[in-house]
Amino acid sequence: MSKIEIWAPHASKVDIKLHQSDEVISLVCGEDAVWRSEQDFPVGTRYFVVFDGGLPVPDPRSRRQPLGIHGPTEIIDPAQFTWTDQNWVSRDVRGGVFYELHIGTFTPEGTFKAAIPKLDHLVELGIDVVEIMPVNPIPGKRGWGYDGVSIMATYEEYGSPQDFARLIDELHARGIHACLDVVYNHFGPDGNYLGFAGPYLTDKHHTPWGNAVNLDGDHCSHVRKYFLDNICQWARDFHIDVFRVDATDFLIDDSSYHFLAELSDTVHELGESIGKHLSVTFESDANNARTVTPTQSGGRGADMQWADDVHHGLHVWLTGESNAYYSEYTGAGTLAKVLRQGFYHDGIWTNFDKKIRGSAVPADLDGHSLIVFDENHDQVGNRLIGDRPSYSLSYADLAISRALILLSHFTPLLFMGEEWATKTPFPFFTDHGDEIGPHILDGRMNEFSTWDLNSVYGETPPSMPAPQDEQTFQSAKLNWHDLDLPEHAHFFEFVQRLIQLRKSNASIASGDRSKTTLDIGARSGWMRRNDVLIAFARDDATDVVLPADVDETLASWDSVTTDGNVVTFDVAGVAVFTTEASA
C-alpha cells in the first residue's frame, strides 16, 4: 500500500482518476506544493492524474506504464522483486571491458527475459560490465530509447519491471556489473506530460531538442530532485552498479553547485550508504578532464567519460573517410595522439565546429578514466545505413582496430556483435505516431546534406532505411548464427584472447599513460605498453620495425615471423609480443 504524491506548484486542483472505475479522488496540497492522497492504494492500482480539470495524464513519477506512454500509471512495489544477488560485490570497473547492448535487437525476441540465455556468451568473452541502452518508455513498439518519457518506469515491450530486475540479478550471478544508460538532457516529443505538473523545462537555456531541463531556474530544486531520485531508484531498487549519463553537455546549469557534480556526489554517497561501489560515466564532447575530476577539487566527479576522439581518429585511419566531423582527424599523427591522450581537440581550433574545443590533458590523468571504442550505437547508428566497419573493412583491419582498443591504457567498450565482426547493421529506428513519424526520415537525411556519400559508398550510394519502417528495426537484430561460421568464430576467439591478455598482463591492464609509446604510419605501426609490444600492418608483405627485440608471441591475427626487433607480416594483421627485457 502506498500514497500518491505529485509535485505541482502551479496547479489549483489535482485529482487522480482510477482507471478501473473512473472514480475521481482529490489530492491535498502541502506547503511544499506536493499534492498527496489521504488514502493508501494497493499494488496494481492504475490511475491517471488530472491537473485543474484537464486531460488525464500519467503520474510524473510513474513506476510503470503497462499500456504505454499515454496510458495509466500502475503502482508497483520493488520490495516484491525476487533477488539472489545478496553476495554480489561490485568493484571499481575503470579499466574493465564494457559491452553495450540494445535490448530490442540483442535477441530475436528483444526482451529482458530473452537476453538472459545470452549472458553466458558474455562470460565466455570476458566482459566485466554490460551497458544497457535506455529502458524507459518510448512511443510505439521500437526505438533506441533516447526519446523516453516517464523516466522512473521501464519499457513494456521489453518486459515488466520485475523482468528487468531479474536480468540484473542474472548478470550479477555471472559476475558481470550492470550499467544503465540514462537520459536527463531532454524528454521525448511524444508522451511528455511533465509540463502539466510544473516547470521541468526552461527557456533560459536551449538544446538541440528545444528548451533545456530546468536545473537553475525557479523551482529547480524539485526538478533536480526528480532526476537524482531516479538514478537512486535504479541503484537501490534495481541493483544497477554503473550509470552512463547521456549527452551531459546539454545539462546546462549556471548555479554554484553544478547538477552533474551533485549527481556524482549523490551516487557515490548512496553507494557508501548501501555498501556498494557505484560508478558514473558521462558522455561529453567537451574534451575536458574536469568531467572526471573529483567534486572536492572543482570537477564534475564522474568516474569515467566517453572519449569519441579515439573512435574518430581510428575510423579515419582505417577508412579514409573525411566527411563532416571526420575532416578534423585526417592529419598525420592524429591516431597516435588520440591513442596516447584520448582527446585530439585539447584546446585547439576545430574547423567543423568553428571554435576552440577541449582543454589540455593533465599529465597525471589515468587512462582508465576515458572510455574508448571503435563501435557504439551512435557511431554505427548515425551513419546513412547504420553500417558497421565490417561493411567495408577486412578482417585484418578489424583485428587491428580491436587490438588497439582492447589493449589500450583506456577503458574499452565493445558494441554488441563486434566481438565476432558481425555485419548486422544498427540503423536508426522509431515508431512515432502520425504527428511526428512522417518527419523523421527528412530530419535524418538533413544530417547528411554535406556528406559526399559517393566517397563512402561508391558510385551509387544506398538509400537510408526509413526509420519508421518495422523492417529497419528487424534488420538491426543480431544474427547469432554468424558464430557458427568459421571466420566469425575465429574472430571471436581472437577478441576473447585480447580480453584475456588485458585481464592477465599487468602491462596491458595498467592505466598509466606514461608507459605507452606509439609510432604509427599511413598503413602500419606499433604501440608499446610497458613490456608489451603490439605491431600491426594493413598490407601484405610488410615489415614493422619495433623499438625493442621481441620474445614471446602472446596473440596474433594471422601468422608473422620475427627477427630481433623486426616483425614481418606476410599478410595483413596484428601481433602482440613480450619484449626480451621482460622475458
C-alpha positions as a printed NumPy array, in Angstrom:
array([[  0.   ,   0.   ,   0.   ],
       [  1.258,   3.483,  -0.768],
       [  0.117,   7.076,  -1.004],
       [  0.233,   9.059,  -4.23 ],
       [  2.342,  12.238,  -4.169],
       [  2.632,  14.724,  -7.032],
       [  4.613,  17.966,  -7.191],
       [  2.541,  20.61 ,  -8.981],
       [  3.464,  24.176,  -7.903],
       [  1.129,  25.989, -10.299],
       [ -1.958,  23.796, -10.015],
       [ -5.044,  24.901,  -8.106],
       [ -6.526,  21.394,  -8.1  ],
       [ -5.052,  17.932,  -8.614],
       [ -7.127,  14.762,  -8.815],
       [ -6.464,  11.166,  -9.637],
       [ -8.836,   9.225, -11.83 ],
       [ -8.864,   5.487, -11.233],
       [ -8.564,   3.593, -14.488],
       [-10.585,   0.603, -13.391],
       [-13.643,   2.541, -12.154],
       [-13.283,   6.145, -13.408],
       [-13.618,   7.239,  -9.757],
       [-12.09 ,  10.68 ,  -9.166],
       [-10.212,  11.302,  -5.9  ],
       [ -8.914,  14.738,  -4.929],
       [ -5.409,  15.199,  -3.56 ],
       [ -4.464,  17.625,  -0.794],
       [ -1.75 ,  20.231,  -1.34 ],
       [  1.008,  20.661,   1.225],
       [  3.195,  23.71 ,   1.838],
       [  5.873,  22.205,  -0.419],
       [  3.486,  22.223,  -3.412],
       [  3.314,  18.43 ,  -3.229],
       [ -0.221,  17.105,  -3.565],
       [ -0.904,  13.94 ,  -1.571],
       [ -3.623,  11.362,  -1.334],
       [ -5.219,  10.859,   2.068],
       [ -5.664,   7.159,   1.486],
       [ -3.284,   4.357,   0.586],
       [ -3.588,   2.422,  -2.662],
       [ -2.633,  -1.208,  -3.253],
       [ -0.086,  -2.539,  -5.705],
       [ -1.686,  -2.903,  -9.119],
       [ -3.842,   0.227,  -8.849],
       [ -3.989,   2.007, -12.193],
       [ -4.775,   5.696, -12.411],
       [ -4.376,   8.95 , -14.287],
       [ -3.58 ,  12.378, -12.866],
       [ -5.836,  15.333, -13.697],
       [ -4.42 ,  18.853, -13.253],
       [ -7.047,  21.595, -12.92 ],
       [ -9.748,  19.512, -14.56 ],
       [ -7.726,  18.977, -17.731],
       [ -6.511,  15.971, -19.679],
       [ -5.938,  12.743, -17.7  ],
       [ -2.194,  12.025, -17.908],
       [  0.32 ,   9.614, -16.347],
       [  1.873,  10.363, -12.965],
       [  5.165,  12.276, -13.486],
       [  6.824,   9.739, -11.184],
       [  5.14 ,   6.694, -12.685],
       [  6.979,   3.461, -11.916],
       [  5.076,   1.503, -14.544],
       [  3.187,   2.329, -17.754],
       [  1.629,  -1.051, -18.612],
       [ -0.424,   0.295, -21.545],
       [  2.206,   2.605, -22.992],
       [  3.303,   6.22 , -22.675],
       [ -0.221,   7.665, -22.905],
       [ -1.855,   5.103, -20.654],
       [ -2.492,   4.897, -16.927],
       [  0.164,   4.621, -14.252],
       [  0.307,   1.39 , -12.269],
       [  1.527,   1.217,  -8.674],
       [  4.324,  -1.309,  -8.106],
       [  6.344,  -2.307,  -5.065],
       [ 10.03 ,  -3.001,  -5.807],
       [ 10.27 ,  -4.719,  -2.428],
       [  8.377,  -7.588,  -4.06 ],
       [ 11.148,  -8.202,  -6.617],
       [ 12.944, -11.518,  -6.195],
       [ 16.721, -11.258,  -5.762],
       [ 19.503, -13.818,  -5.352],
       [ 22.486, -11.428,  -5.518],
       [ 22.891, -10.848,  -1.787],
       [ 26.561, -11.89 ,  -2.034],
       [ 27.304,  -9.72 ,  -5.08 ],
       [ 30.23 ,  -7.355,  -4.52 ],
       [ 30.586,  -4.525,  -7.022],
       [ 34.023,  -3.042,  -7.648],
       [ 35.777,  -0.189,  -9.389],
       [ 35.222,  -1.021, -13.064],
       [ 37.654,   1.51 , -14.526],
       [ 39.867,  -0.402, -16.918],
       [ 37.359,  -3.242, -17.245],
       [ 35.734,  -4.246, -20.523],
       [ 32.299,  -2.735, -21.203],
       [ 29.749,  -4.232, -23.608],
       [ 26.967,  -2.   , -24.924],
       [ 23.721,  -3.637, -25.981],
       [ 20.217,  -2.689, -27.073],
       [ 17.603,  -4.957, -25.535],
       [ 15.262,  -4.858, -28.537],
       [ 17.872,  -6.058, -31.043],
       [ 20.219,  -8.132, -28.896],
       [ 17.986, -11.182, -29.404],
       [ 15.248, -12.112, -31.894],
       [ 12.623, -11.705, -29.157],
       [ 14.009,  -8.373, -27.978],
       [ 13.091,  -8.738, -24.303],
       [ 14.75 ,  -8.7  , -20.891],
       [ 13.999, -12.404, -20.449],
       [ 15.378, -13.37 , -23.847],
       [ 18.681, -11.628, -23.113],
       [ 19.403, -13.858, -20.114],
       [ 20.444, -17.033, -22.011],
       [ 22.94 , -14.936, -23.994],
       [ 24.751, -13.77 , -20.865],
       [ 26.879, -16.916, -20.786],
       [ 28.296, -15.822, -24.141],
       [ 29.437, -12.589, -22.472],
       [ 31.026, -14.541, -19.629],
       [ 32.917, -16.642, -22.174],
       [ 34.042, -13.45 , -23.914],
       [ 35.306, -11.958, -20.644],
       [ 33.012,  -8.944, -20.255],
       [ 33.126,  -7.01 , -16.972],
       [ 30.247,  -4.562, -17.473],
       [ 27.109,  -4.8  , -19.606],
       [ 25.923,  -1.33 , -20.566],
       [ 22.211,  -1.393, -21.385],
       [ 20.831,   1.302, -23.649],
       [ 17.875,   3.247, -22.166],
       [ 14.932,   1.178, -20.961],
       [ 12.442,   3.955, -20.162],
       [  9.08 ,   4.051, -22.014],
       [  9.14 ,   5.293, -25.612],
       [  6.469,   5.636, -28.311],
       [  5.235,   2.533, -30.09 ],
       [  6.915,  -0.831, -30.271],
       [ 10.526,   0.011, -31.111],
       [ 13.208,   2.662, -30.749],
       [ 16.689,   3.33 , -29.44 ],
       [ 15.341,   4.641, -26.13 ],
       [ 16.681,   8.199, -26.153],
       [ 13.281,   9.824, -26.725],
       [ 11.892,   8.465, -23.496],
       [  9.364,   9.757, -21.006],
       [  8.25 ,   8.528, -17.56 ],
       [ 11.882,   8.043, -16.604],
       [ 11.037,   6.102, -13.44 ],
       [  9.391,   3.323, -15.488],
       [ 10.58 ,   0.603, -17.875],
       [  9.544,  -0.058, -21.471],
       [  6.801,  -2.67 , -21.56 ],
       [  7.844,  -4.056, -24.958],
       [ 10.973,  -5.31 , -23.183],
       [  9.056,  -6.785, -20.267],
       [  7.905,  -5.886, -16.776],
       [  9.933,  -4.101, -14.083],
       [ 10.377,  -7.5  , -12.413],
       [ 11.774,  -8.871, -15.683],
       [ 14.339,  -6.073, -15.73 ],
       [ 15.274,  -6.803, -12.124],
       [ 15.753, -10.468, -12.995],
       [ 18.103,  -9.555, -15.855],
       [ 20.268,  -7.556, -13.448],
       [ 20.159, -10.422, -10.949],
       [ 21.334, -12.841, -13.643],
       [ 24.182, -10.514, -14.623],
       [ 25.371, -10.43 , -11.033],
       [ 25.077, -14.214, -10.778],
       [ 27.625, -14.404, -13.604],
       [ 29.996, -11.854, -12.083],
       [ 29.069,  -9.074, -14.511],
       [ 28.315,  -5.487, -13.474],
       [ 25.159,  -3.8  , -14.751],
       [ 25.39 ,  -0.345, -16.317],
       [ 22.285,   1.61 , -17.31 ],
       [ 22.207,   4.422, -19.861],
       [ 20.056,   7.271, -18.502],
       [ 18.824,  10.324, -20.414],
       [ 18.309,  13.524, -18.426],
       [ 19.107,  16.187, -21.044],
       [ 15.674,  16.139, -22.7  ],
       [ 12.365,  14.312, -22.858],
       [ 10.854,  12.669, -25.907],
       [  8.46 ,  14.715, -28.066],
       [  5.643,  12.189, -27.685],
       [  4.11 ,  11.384, -24.304],
       [  5.853,  14.071, -22.266],
       [  3.196,  15.454, -19.923],
       [  5.533,  16.943, -17.311],
       [  4.555,  20.476, -18.321],
       [  1.116,  19.85 , -16.829],
       [  2.741,  19.35 , -13.432],
       [  5.412,  22.029, -13.235],
       [  8.38 ,  23.842, -14.799],
       [ 10.548,  20.861, -15.669],
       [ 11.84 ,  22.82 , -18.692],
       [ 13.087,  26.389, -19.004],
       [ 13.525,  28.866, -21.849],
       [ 16.589,  30.254, -20.063],
       [ 18.746,  27.686, -21.89 ],
       [ 18.288,  25.836, -25.153],
       [ 19.407,  22.485, -26.546],
       [ 19.035,  20.712, -29.909],
       [ 15.724,  19.376, -28.573],
       [ 14.313,  22.772, -27.57 ],
       [ 14.04 ,  24.308, -24.11 ],
       [ 16.534,  22.892, -21.642],
       [ 15.801,  20.956, -18.486],
       [ 15.295,  23.407, -15.62 ],
       [ 18.36 ,  22.918, -13.427],
       [ 18.938,  26.502, -12.278],
       [ 15.658,  28.405, -12.579],
       [ 12.59 ,  28.835, -10.389],
       [ 11.563,  25.58 ,  -8.678],
       [ 14.728,  23.893,  -9.982],
       [ 15.348,  22.094,  -6.684],
       [ 12.334,  19.857,  -7.327],
       [ 13.421,  19.202, -10.904],
       [ 16.939,  18.285,  -9.811],
       [ 15.485,  16.008,  -7.141],
       [ 13.369,  14.304,  -9.807],
       [ 16.491,  13.145, -11.638],
       [ 18.509,  12.393,  -8.518],
       [ 15.679,  10.28 ,  -7.134],
       [ 15.56 ,   8.458, -10.453],
       [ 19.214,   7.486, -10.506],
       [ 18.991,   6.404,  -6.862],
       [ 15.946,   4.312,  -7.71 ],
       [ 17.869,   2.356, -10.327],
       [ 20.724,   1.692,  -7.9  ],
       [ 18.592,   0.944,  -4.858],
       [ 15.594,  -0.904,  -6.329],
       [ 17.121,  -2.453,  -9.465],
       [ 20.701,  -3.007,  -8.223],
       [ 22.367,  -1.089, -11.064],
       [ 26.124,  -0.699, -10.446],
       [ 27.191,   1.838, -13.082],
       [ 25.456,   4.669, -14.925],
       [ 26.11 ,   6.264, -18.285],
       [ 24.612,   9.763, -18.35 ],
       [ 23.78 ,  10.747, -21.917],
       [ 24.893,  13.988, -23.611],
       [ 25.864,  15.801, -20.421],
       [ 26.959,  18.923, -22.305],
       [ 23.261,  19.754, -22.636],
       [ 22.583,  19.572, -18.905],
       [ 23.096,  23.316, -18.653],
       [ 23.414,  24.727, -15.157],
       [ 24.739,  28.131, -14.094],
       [ 24.339,  27.506, -10.369],
       [ 27.295,  27.273,  -7.994],
       [ 26.774,  23.54 ,  -7.421],
       [ 26.528,  22.074, -10.906],
       [ 23.901,  19.399, -11.337],
       [ 26.447,  16.907, -12.648],
       [ 28.587,  17.362,  -9.554],
       [ 25.517,  16.872,  -7.374],
       [ 24.594,  13.753,  -9.332],
       [ 28.085,  12.284,  -8.907],
       [ 28.09 ,  13.056,  -5.199],
       [ 24.613,  11.588,  -4.787],
       [ 25.527,   8.323,  -6.495],
       [ 28.781,   7.92 ,  -4.599],
       [ 27.161,   8.752,  -1.26 ],
       [ 24.364,   6.272,  -1.943],
       [ 26.955,   3.622,  -2.719],
       [ 28.639,   4.219,   0.62 ],
       [ 25.323,   4.041,   2.463],
       [ 24.255,   0.735,   0.891],
       [ 27.724,  -0.813,   0.868],
       [ 28.208,  -0.929,  -2.913],
       [ 30.769,   0.573,  -5.26 ],
       [ 28.621,   2.697,  -7.584],
       [ 30.132,   4.432, -10.611],
       [ 29.025,   7.123, -13.046],
       [ 30.217,   7.753, -16.585],
       [ 29.4  ,  10.896, -18.534],
       [ 29.051,  11.234, -22.27 ],
       [ 30.632,  14.579, -23.112],
       [ 32.075,  16.173, -26.239],
       [ 33.764,  18.936, -24.254],
       [ 37.105,  17.092, -24.006],
       [ 37.667,  18.476, -20.542],
       [ 39.319,  16.491, -17.769],
       [ 37.197,  18.461, -15.292],
       [ 34.485,  15.902, -16.061],
       [ 36.452,  13.212, -14.214],
       [ 37.974,  15.5  , -11.605],
       [ 36.59 ,  14.946,  -8.064],
       [ 33.948,  17.419,  -6.954],
       [ 36.104,  18.37 ,  -3.971],
       [ 38.614,  19.729,  -6.496],
       [ 36.041,  21.633,  -8.504],
       [ 35.248,  18.899, -11.016],
       [ 32.087,  17.098, -12.054],
       [ 33.071,  13.946, -10.183],
       [ 32.465,  11.285, -12.835],
       [ 34.468,   8.08 , -12.607],
       [ 34.815,   7.887, -16.389],
       [ 33.845,   9.795, -19.517],
       [ 33.422,   8.775, -23.142],
       [ 36.241,   9.857, -25.472],
       [ 34.856,   9.946, -29.016],
       [ 38.104,  11.291, -30.483],
       [ 39.725,   7.866, -30.244],
       [ 36.968,   6.394, -32.385],
       [ 37.169,   9.221, -34.891],
       [ 40.942,   9.039, -35.27 ],
       [ 40.894,   5.264, -35.656],
       [ 37.943,   5.302, -38.061],
       [ 39.6  ,   7.837, -40.36 ],
       [ 42.921,   5.955, -40.303],
       [ 41.145,   2.74 , -41.322],
       [ 38.575,   4.067, -43.802],
       [ 39.985,   7.31 , -45.175],
       [ 36.611,   8.983, -44.652],
       [ 36.704,  12.758, -44.279],
       [ 33.072,  13.857, -44.231],
       [ 31.612,  16.149, -41.567],
       [ 33.452,  15.889, -38.231],
       [ 35.794,  13.224, -39.612],
       [ 37.523,  16.009, -41.56 ],
       [ 39.153,  17.047, -38.277],
       [ 41.044,  13.752, -37.927],
       [ 42.841,  13.354, -41.26 ],
       [ 46.229,  14.746, -40.279],
       [ 49.378,  12.682, -39.852],
       [ 49.908,  11.801, -36.216],
       [ 46.234,  12.034, -35.289],
       [ 45.793,   8.366, -34.426],
       [ 48.926,   8.306, -32.29 ],
       [ 47.793,  11.435, -30.474],
       [ 44.339,  10.114, -29.571],
       [ 45.683,   6.72 , -28.546],
       [ 48.178,   8.484, -26.312],
       [ 45.965,  11.041, -24.574],
       [ 42.333,  10.331, -25.521],
       [ 41.498,  13.802, -26.823],
       [ 42.533,  15.198, -30.182],
       [ 40.931,  18.584, -29.568],
       [ 42.791,  19.629, -26.444],
       [ 42.341,  23.366, -26.656],
       [ 42.79 ,  23.664, -30.414],
       [ 40.6  ,  25.146, -33.126],
       [ 38.039,  22.944, -34.852],
       [ 37.023,  23.986, -38.351],
       [ 33.935,  21.802, -38.166],
       [ 32.541,  23.471, -35.028],
       [ 34.216,  26.832, -35.715],
       [ 35.518,  27.181, -32.171],
       [ 38.265,  26.239, -29.749],
       [ 37.402,  22.824, -28.354],
       [ 38.738,  20.937, -25.39 ],
       [ 41.461,  21.663, -22.881],
       [ 44.929,  20.345, -22.185],
       [ 45.059,  16.783, -20.914],
       [ 46.71 ,  16.657, -17.466],
       [ 49.829,  14.509, -17.466],
       [ 48.55 ,  12.535, -14.49 ],
       [ 45.129,  11.718, -15.994],
       [ 44.561,   7.993, -15.538],
       [ 43.821,   6.389, -18.894],
       [ 41.13 ,   4.287, -17.258],
       [ 39.119,   7.488, -16.784],
       [ 38.337,   7.546, -20.514],
       [ 36.009,   5.047, -22.203],
       [ 37.003,   4.312, -25.802],
       [ 35.541,   2.215, -28.613],
       [ 35.721,   1.5  , -32.303],
       [ 31.94 ,   0.977, -32.466],
       [ 28.982,   2.113, -30.397],
       [ 25.305,   2.802, -31.007],
       [ 25.954,   6.412, -32.044],
       [ 28.913,   5.872, -34.336],
       [ 27.221,   2.986, -36.146],
       [ 23.613,   4.087, -35.939],
       [ 24.188,   7.657, -37.051],
       [ 25.606,   6.554, -40.395],
       [ 23.443,   6.597, -43.518],
       [ 22.532,   2.92 , -43.385],
       [ 23.734,   2.027, -39.891],
       [ 26.687,   0.165, -41.383],
       [ 29.461,  -1.114, -39.171],
       [ 33.165,  -1.022, -40.098],
       [ 32.803,  -4.694, -41.11 ],
       [ 30.686,  -3.474, -44.033],
       [ 33.814,  -2.247, -45.83 ],
       [ 36.919,  -3.334, -43.889],
       [ 38.823,  -6.609, -43.975],
       [ 39.067,  -8.967, -41.02 ],
       [ 42.693,  -7.902, -40.649],
       [ 41.675,  -4.243, -40.371],
       [ 39.019,  -5.159, -37.818],
       [ 41.543,  -7.194, -35.835],
       [ 43.926,  -4.217, -35.746],
       [ 41.086,  -1.994, -34.6  ],
       [ 40.023,  -4.332, -31.795],
       [ 43.604,  -4.75 , -30.612],
       [ 44.266,  -1.013, -30.414],
       [ 41.092,  -0.516, -28.367],
       [ 41.236,  -3.559, -26.101],
       [ 44.969,  -3.311, -25.392],
       [ 44.963,   0.446, -24.81 ],
       [ 45.502,   2.165, -21.465],
       [ 41.872,   3.34 , -21.582],
       [ 38.645,   1.614, -20.53 ],
       [ 37.447,  -0.264, -23.639],
       [ 33.86 ,  -0.715, -24.775],
       [ 32.522,  -3.153, -27.364],
       [ 29.195,  -2.763, -29.155],
       [ 27.066,  -5.905, -29.325],
       [ 28.166,  -8.264, -32.072],
       [ 31.502,  -6.675, -32.868],
       [ 33.227,  -9.448, -30.934],
       [ 32.527, -11.709, -33.915],
       [ 32.757,  -8.943, -36.556],
       [ 29.053,  -9.023, -37.292],
       [ 27.865,  -7.289, -40.423],
       [ 24.41 ,  -6.766, -38.94 ],
       [ 23.667,  -3.036, -39.249],
       [ 22.305,  -0.836, -36.498],
       [ 20.238,   1.803, -38.322],
       [ 18.133,   4.443, -36.612],
       [ 14.591,   3.167, -35.991],
       [ 11.485,   4.654, -34.386],
       [  7.76 ,   4.064, -34.023],
       [  6.31 ,   7.541, -33.595],
       [  2.673,   8.371, -34.264],
       [  1.19 ,  10.163, -37.265],
       [  2.08 ,  13.626, -35.976],
       [  5.828,  13.054, -35.666],
       [  6.569,   9.907, -37.657],
       [  6.348,  11.331, -41.204],
       [  9.065,  13.902, -40.424],
       [ 11.694,  11.527, -39.033],
       [ 13.25 ,  10.456, -42.344],
       [ 13.604,  14.011, -43.668],
       [ 15.202,  15.102, -40.414],
       [ 17.727,  12.286, -40.544],
       [ 18.545,  12.9  , -44.208],
       [ 19.267,  16.557, -43.476],
       [ 22.166,  15.407, -41.316],
       [ 23.866,  14.064, -44.451],
       [ 23.292,  17.127, -46.624],
       [ 27.012,  17.998, -46.622],
       [ 28.34 ,  14.444, -46.974],
       [ 29.988,  13.193, -50.141],
       [ 28.219,   9.851, -49.983],
       [ 29.949,   8.588, -53.129],
       [ 33.265,   8.763, -51.281],
       [ 31.841,   6.436, -48.636],
       [ 29.577,   4.065, -50.551],
       [ 30.718,   4.264, -54.18 ],
       [ 29.055,   5.49 , -57.35 ],
       [ 25.54 ,   4.514, -56.258],
       [ 25.053,   5.238, -52.551],
       [ 22.307,   3.225, -50.865],
       [ 19.134,   4.841, -49.595],
       [ 18.659,   5.465, -45.906],
       [ 16.364,   2.828, -44.38 ],
       [ 13.121,   4.504, -43.328],
       [ 13.305,   4.842, -39.52 ],
       [  9.555,   4.266, -39.148],
       [  9.582,   1.046, -41.202],
       [  9.464,  -2.021, -38.96 ],
       [ 11.847,  -3.803, -41.328],
       [ 14.522,  -1.264, -40.417],
       [ 14.189,  -2.387, -36.805],
       [ 14.167,  -6.064, -37.768],
       [ 17.353,  -5.617, -39.82 ],
       [ 19.196,  -4.488, -36.673],
       [ 18.597,  -7.715, -34.751],
       [ 21.841,  -9.587, -34.219],
       [ 22.304, -12.739, -36.258],
       [ 23.685, -15.108, -33.662],
       [ 24.029, -17.859, -36.279],
       [ 27.072, -15.951, -37.567],
       [ 29.01 , -17.535, -34.73 ],
       [ 28.572, -20.918, -36.424],
       [ 30.629, -19.697, -39.385],
       [ 34.393, -20.367, -39.163],
       [ 35.501, -16.816, -39.973],
       [ 33.27 , -15.275, -37.294],
       [ 34.13 , -17.954, -34.734],
       [ 37.839, -17.353, -35.37 ],
       [ 37.41 , -13.62 , -34.917],
       [ 35.514, -14.175, -31.655],
       [ 38.395, -16.306, -30.368],
       [ 40.866, -13.554, -31.271],
       [ 38.877, -10.885, -29.407],
       [ 38.46 , -13.268, -26.494],
       [ 42.25 , -13.694, -26.392],
       [ 42.796,  -9.921, -26.374],
       [ 40.468,  -9.588, -23.391],
       [ 42.262, -12.426, -21.606],
       [ 45.546, -10.566, -22.097],
       [ 44.018,  -7.386, -20.742],
       [ 42.999,  -9.205, -17.574],
       [ 46.179, -11.223, -17.074],
       [ 49.025,  -8.963, -18.205],
       [ 49.951,  -6.112, -15.871],
       [ 51.497,  -4.007, -18.654],
       [ 48.246,  -4.065, -20.615],
       [ 45.955,  -3.745, -17.601],
       [ 47.639,  -0.535, -16.44 ],
       [ 46.042,   2.859, -16.995],
       [ 49.407,   4.63 , -16.768],
       [ 49.602,   6.666, -19.972],
       [ 53.264,   7.483, -19.434],
       [ 54.14 ,   3.838, -20.146],
       [ 52.593,   3.936, -23.634],
       [ 54.562,   4.94 , -26.731],
       [ 53.481,   4.758, -30.353],
       [ 54.767,   5.079, -33.884],
       [ 52.013,   4.934, -36.5  ],
       [ 52.443,   5.495, -40.201],
       [ 49.926,   5.596, -43.019],
       [ 49.421,   1.811, -43.14 ],
       [ 51.346,   0.22 , -40.275],
       [ 52.853,   0.886, -36.892],
       [ 53.334,  -0.21 , -33.333],
       [ 52.1  ,   0.568, -29.832],
       [ 54.152,  -0.209, -26.747],
       [ 52.508,  -0.828, -23.371],
       [ 55.447,  -1.015, -20.96 ],
       [ 56.81 ,  -4.541, -21.6  ],
       [ 54.293,  -5.447, -24.313],
       [ 54.543,  -4.509, -27.997],
       [ 51.663,  -4.511, -30.466],
       [ 52.701,  -4.47 , -34.137],
       [ 50.228,  -4.058, -36.99 ],
       [ 50.177,  -3.777, -40.765],
       [ 47.275,  -3.242, -43.147],
       [ 49.148,  -4.603, -46.177],
       [ 50.689,  -7.955, -47.044],
       [ 54.469,  -8.332, -47.148],
       [ 55.122,  -5.579, -44.624],
       [ 57.994,  -5.252, -42.168],
       [ 57.401,  -3.348, -38.935],
       [ 60.499,  -2.256, -37.035],
       [ 59.902,  -2.207, -33.285],
       [ 61.748,  -0.256, -30.561],
       [ 62.909,  -3.467, -28.863],
       [ 63.551,  -7.121, -29.633],
       [ 60.527,  -9.348, -29.145],
       [ 60.313, -12.58 , -27.214],
       [ 57.023, -14.445, -26.779],
       [ 54.087, -14.043, -29.148],
       [ 51.011, -13.534, -26.971],
       [ 48.425, -13.234, -29.745],
       [ 48.277, -12.682, -33.481],
       [ 45.835, -12.25 , -36.309],
       [ 47.377, -14.425, -38.986],
       [ 50.942, -15.649, -38.88 ],
       [ 54.007, -13.458, -38.537],
       [ 57.744, -14.019, -38.434],
       [ 60.178, -12.152, -36.216],
       [ 63.864, -11.386, -36.325],
       [ 65.009,  -9.391, -33.324],
       [ 63.018,  -6.198, -33.47 ],
       [ 61.622,  -6.733, -36.978],
       [ 58.174,  -8.251, -37.459],
       [ 57.29 ,  -9.457, -40.948],
       [ 53.636,  -9.671, -41.894],
       [ 53.257, -11.998, -44.876],
       [ 49.614, -10.984, -44.832],
       [ 47.953,  -8.024, -43.13 ],
       [ 47.298,  -8.383, -39.43 ],
       [ 48.31 ,  -7.582, -35.87 ],
       [ 50.502,  -9.339, -33.324],
       [ 51.182,  -8.915, -29.616],
       [ 54.585,  -9.691, -28.096],
       [ 56.511,  -9.52 , -24.88 ],
       [ 59.896,  -7.844, -25.149],
       [ 63.141,  -9.635, -24.408],
       [ 63.683,  -7.285, -21.486],
       [ 60.55 ,  -8.624, -19.825],
       [ 61.285, -12.276, -20.509]])
